Amino acid sequence: MTFNRDRMPVSTGCHARELMMTLKNAGICVVFLLVVQILWLGASHSQSAGIPKFKEEISKQEGIYQSQGEKTPEGYVIDRGLLSYTFTLPAEFDHSLANLGPTDRWLDIGAGQGQAVLDYFAPRYDSMHPAGRERRGKKAQVVAMSIEDRRTPLWHQTAANLEANKIQYLFGKRLREYSLEQLGQFQVITDLLGGFSYTADLSLFMEKALSLLALHGSFYTILQDVHSEHGANRPYYPDARFLTEITNANGSEVKVCSWLKRITCVEVTCELRPEWKPPVEVYRIHKVCNNVTVPTLVPIRFEAGTPPERGFQVGNPLPASPGTNSTTR
Ligand SMILES: C[S@@+](CC[C@H](N)C(=O)[O-])C[C@H]1O[C@@H](n2cnc3c(N)ncnc32)[C@H](O)[C@@H]1O
């Protein structure tokens, strides 16, 4: 399996080169070591240097989200269907979705065009999933979330033919900007190269996602090109880093899977798909009690891309600093 449009396999030490080629933006390949940490720590002498650079990368990332037509980078894929979700996410996802009843709810974070949601409501879904058909009835209520509005005419047509609010498309904000009161809880949450891969604040993202996950519900997601639980893989691109890296304060590595397993009240499985290009690690995060605590990660590196390259350090929560707001994070 090749994710030939997300982080294309170009020979480069900087994964954003694909982006540079598509956006023709020669300034994009800039690594911001410690910039965001400085931002949060509020080190005043560094702020003037760090904040503009960090903001520049965030602004480039925003440019990717808002890109249209030919300006959309080739690596920014927004139209994966449900088959692609089923094939990519942990095997349990297909069964979890098929077993949802009409009072259950599914949240797709980073839905792009929402094609997976449309496929779930297409007649073909039931013929492909005969088991659980009666229980499913009119199917679960679904919320598709995207920063930018990527709805298609088919989305509007499908929504109009379903009962009110059966499918909702939320856009204009990031996951963390919604409250539990606004969204409610969901039995199934998915994120296929959406916010989990793109957020600049991974622990805040996880806190919010797990607060929205109902007890005994599951969150299914993946990361591309990440050091796997058992550590056998190397970065996919020569001379490049892994796309998402976590370190302790002393610089030692913390694998993403280990960090996820430190979250309380969840059972986590991590599975590397080494044959994929680039390899992906897929995660199932199953909520078993409500007292969820997510170990804080401080963002230390962010480089715009599809997906962006990110570095985090395990650390204590840091005070909000002037100039830091929900859109810059
Ligand atoms: C590469 S597209 C993936 C779309 C879809 N999952 C697919 O596979 O076709 C990334 C999606 O994630 C969304 N996204 C990125 N960060 C997000 C965040 N923090 N909260 C919500 N959506 C986010 C983008 O707006 C976009 O809809």
The ligand as an SDF file (V2000), in Angstrom:
LIG
                    3D

 27 29  0  0  0  0  0  0  0  0999 V2000
   -5.2200   15.2720    4.5100 C   0  0  0  0  0  0  0  0  0  0  0  0
   -6.8940   15.6700    4.9100 S   0  0  0  0  0  0  0  0  0  0  0  0
   -7.5210   14.0400    5.2720 C   0  0  0  0  0  0  0  0  0  0  0  0
   -8.9860   13.9320    4.8920 C   0  0  0  0  0  0  0  0  0  0  0  0
   -9.6260   12.5350    5.0200 C   0  0  0  0  0  0  0  0  0  0  0  0
   -9.4520   11.9650    6.3290 N   0  0  0  0  0  0  0  0  0  0  0  0
   -9.0870   11.6120    3.9720 C   0  0  0  0  0  0  0  0  0  0  0  0
   -8.3590   10.6820    4.3140 O   0  0  0  0  0  0  0  0  0  0  0  0
   -9.3900   11.8420    2.7780 O   0  0  0  0  0  0  0  0  0  0  0  0
   -6.7030   16.4050    6.5260 C   0  0  0  0  0  0  0  0  0  0  0  0
   -8.0040   16.8180    7.1950 C   0  0  0  0  0  0  0  0  0  0  0  0
   -7.7370   17.0610    8.5750 O   0  0  0  0  0  0  0  0  0  0  0  0
   -8.3070   18.2880    8.9660 C   0  0  0  0  0  0  0  0  0  0  0  0
   -7.6310   18.7360   10.1930 N   0  0  0  0  0  0  0  0  0  0  0  0
   -6.3140   18.9580   10.3810 C   0  0  0  0  0  0  0  0  0  0  0  0
   -6.0810   19.3280   11.6560 N   0  0  0  0  0  0  0  0  0  0  0  0
   -7.2850   19.3250   12.2920 C   0  0  0  0  0  0  0  0  0  0  0  0
   -7.7150   19.6120   13.6200 C   0  0  0  0  0  0  0  0  0  0  0  0
   -6.8290   19.9650   14.5660 N   0  0  0  0  0  0  0  0  0  0  0  0
   -9.0290   19.5360   13.8980 N   0  0  0  0  0  0  0  0  0  0  0  0
   -9.9220   19.1610   12.9340 C   0  0  0  0  0  0  0  0  0  0  0  0
   -9.5750   18.8640   11.6750 N   0  0  0  0  0  0  0  0  0  0  0  0
   -8.2760   18.9360   11.3540 C   0  0  0  0  0  0  0  0  0  0  0  0
   -8.1700   19.1380    7.7410 C   0  0  0  0  0  0  0  0  0  0  0  0
   -8.9690   20.2690    7.7980 O   0  0  0  0  0  0  0  0  0  0  0  0
   -8.5910   18.1180    6.6800 C   0  0  0  0  0  0  0  0  0  0  0  0
  -10.0000   18.0280    6.6240 O   0  0  0  0  0  0  0  0  0  0  0  0
  1  2  1  0
  2  3  1  0
  2 10  1  0
  3  4  1  0
  4  5  1  0
  5  6  1  0
  5  7  1  0
  7  8  2  0
  7  9  1  0
 10 11  1  0
 11 12  1  0
 11 26  1  0
 12 13  1  0
 13 14  1  0
 13 24  1  0
 14 15  1  0
 14 23  1  0
 15 16  2  0
 16 17  1  0
 17 18  1  0
 17 23  2  0
 18 19  1  0
 18 20  2  0
 20 21  1  0
 21 22  2  0
 22 23  1  0
 24 25  1  0
 24 26  1  0
 26 27  1  0
M  CHG  2   2   1   9  -1
M  END
$$$$
